[in-house]
């Protein structure tokens, strides 16, 4: 009997949940699966790079199931550990950059415009 990891269990749980959803709402579930399959097919952008992109989005949006699913998709499509970790690094830069951008603009504007001393 093959032993599954926690990650494999989580991916299986997601797929089973999607299967149950599709049984109850087949038109939506099947169309969703067809759409996503088409999106991740090899094209001008490789399937590997599509999964790395999706992994980056999943990390940024903190979507745990999609993080696991697309990490596996990236690995299954030939991504190296270095490519995946660089994707994580870009997400960290983007997330930190977004926080800094908001801090140096909107937060400072709010302080300037809403501070009792500014009126």
C-alpha positions in Angstrom: 0.0 0.0 0.0 1.3 3.4 -1.0 1.7 6.0 1.7 0.4 9.5 0.9 1.9 12.7 2.3 -0.1 15.5 3.8 0.3 17.4 0.5 -1.0 14.5 -1.5 -4.0 14.1 0.9 -4.8 17.8 0.6 -4.7 17.6 -3.2 -6.9 14.5 -3.1 -9.4 16.2 -0.8 -9.6 19.1 -3.2 -10.2 16.8 -6.2 -12.8 14.8 -4.3 -14.5 18.1 -3.2 -14.5 19.3 -6.8 -15.9 15.9 -7.9 -18.8 16.2 -5.3 -19.4 19.8 -6.5 -19.5 18.6 -10.1 -22.0 15.8 -9.3 -24.3 18.4 -7.7 -23.8 21.1 -10.3 -22.4 19.3 -13.4 -22.8 22.1 -15.9 -20.7 24.5 -13.8 -18.2 21.9 -12.5 -17.5 20.4 -15.9 -17.2 23.8 -17.6 -14.8 24.9 -14.9 -12.6 21.8 -15.4 -12.7 22.2 -19.2 -11.8 25.9 -18.9 -8.9 25.3 -16.6 -7.6 22.3 -18.6 -7.6 24.6 -21.7 -5.8 27.3 -19.7 -3.0 25.0 -18.6 -2.4 23.3 -22.0 1.0 23.7 -23.6 0.9 26.8 -25.9 2.9 29.9 -26.5 3.6 29.7 -22.7 4.7 26.3 -21.5 2.6 24.3 -19.0 5.5 24.5 -16.6 5.5 28.3 -16.7 1.7 28.5 -16.5 1.9 26.4 -13.3 4.7 28.6 -11.9 2.6 31.7 -12.7 -0.4 30.1 -11.0 1.8 29.2 -8.0 2.9 32.8 -7.7 -0.7 34.0 -7.8 -1.8 31.4 -5.3 1.0 32.3 -2.9 0.2 36.0 -3.2 -3.5 35.4 -2.5 -2.7 32.8 0.2 -4.8 30.1 -1.4 -3.4 27.0 0.3 -5.0 24.4 -2.0 -3.9 26.2 -5.1 -0.4 26.5 -3.7 -0.2 22.8 -3.3 -1.9 22.0 -6.6 0.3 24.3 -8.7 3.5 23.4 -6.9 2.7 19.8 -7.9 1.7 20.9 -11.4 5.0 22.8 -11.8 7.0 19.8 -10.6 5.1 17.4 -12.8 5.8 19.7 -15.8 9.6 19.7 -15.1 10.1 22.8 -12.9 13.2 22.6 -10.8 13.4 23.4 -7.1 15.3 26.5 -8.0 12.6 27.7 -10.4 9.9 27.1 -7.7 11.9 28.9 -5.1 12.6 31.9 -7.4 8.8 32.1 -7.9 8.5 32.3 -4.1 11.1 35.0 -4.1 9.2 37.0 -6.7 6.1 36.7 -4.6 7.9 37.9 -1.5 9.2 40.9 -3.5 5.8 41.6 -4.9 4.0 41.2 -1.6 6.6 43.4 0.2 6.6 45.9 -2.6 2.8 46.1 -2.5 2.9 46.7 1.2 5.6 49.4 0.9 3.8 51.0 -2.0 0.6 51.4 0.0 2.6 52.6 3.0 4.5 55.3 1.1 1.4 56.6 -0.7 -2.0 55.9 0.8 -1.0 55.6 4.4 1.0 58.8 4.2 -1.9 60.6 2.4 -4.3 59.5 5.1 -2.0 60.8 7.8 -1.5 64.1 6.0 -5.2 64.5 5.3 -6.8 63.1 8.4 -4.4 64.2 11.1 -5.9 66.8 13.5 -2.9 68.9 12.7 -3.6 69.0 9.0 -6.9 70.9 9.2 
